[in-house]
């Protein structure tokens, strides 16, 4: 699986705006959502419940909230010069 920064961006903004957990994203395949949620959790940007086979890519995910770092990342990607943040 290749990391898709557009999916990362959409997930972060959806979690930031949500009043409840996020378990899917319109237009994103469930396996892609779960894999990107796992990447976000591993990076320390979100707190999530992941289900998979040990060290494998997660098959399902529920994102509970952004972490402090996740909020900082959300602020950075919504800033006027956010293209440089997404490219990193």
N, C-alpha and C positions, 0 to 999 in steps of 0.2 A: 504494500500500500504506500502510496505517495502522499505526503502531507499537502493538504490544500488550504492555503491561507484564507481563501474566501469562506470556506466552511468554518474555519477557526474564528474568523471575524464575526460571522453570523451567529455562531453558538455563543460567543462572549456577549454580544449585544442582546441576544435573546434572554440569556440568564440574568443579565443586569436589569432588564426590564420586567422580568417575571415576578409574579407574586407567589408562585408555586414551583415545584420541581419541573425540569425539562427532560423529556424522554425521547423527543423526536423533533425534527425540524422539517417543515414543508420543503419538498424538492430535494431532500437529501435521503439517500438510501439508509435504512436502519443500520446496516453494517458499517457504512461510512460515518454515520453519526457516532456510533459506539467507538470506532477506532479513533476518531478525533477527540472524543470525550476522554478517552484513555490518555492520549497525548497531552491534553490540557491538565489532567489530573497529575500525570507524571512530572509536568513542568511546574506544578504547584499553583496553577491558576484557578482551579476549581476543586471543590469537594464533590466527589461523585461515588456512586455505587456502580461497580463494574462487574460483569459476569462473563467469564470466559474459561479457558482451560489452562490455568496456571500462568505460564509466561507467554502464552499466545495472545494475539490481538483479541480484545473483548468483543463479544457477540452482541451484548446489550449493555445499555448504560442509562443511568438516571443521574442528572446533575442537580445537586441540591443548592449550591450557592457558589459565588465567587469568593476567593480568598482575598486577603489584603493585596497581595501581588496581582491577583486577577482584576481587582478594581483599578489598580495602577495601570495595568495593560489596557483595560477598557478606556480609561481616560486618554491614554496615549494614542489609541487607534481612532479616537473620535476628534483628536486635535487637528487643526488645519493642515499640518505637515505630516499626516499619518502615513503617507505612502512609504516613507523611509522605515517606519516601525514594522509595517507589514512585510517589507522586503527582507528583513533580517531573519 
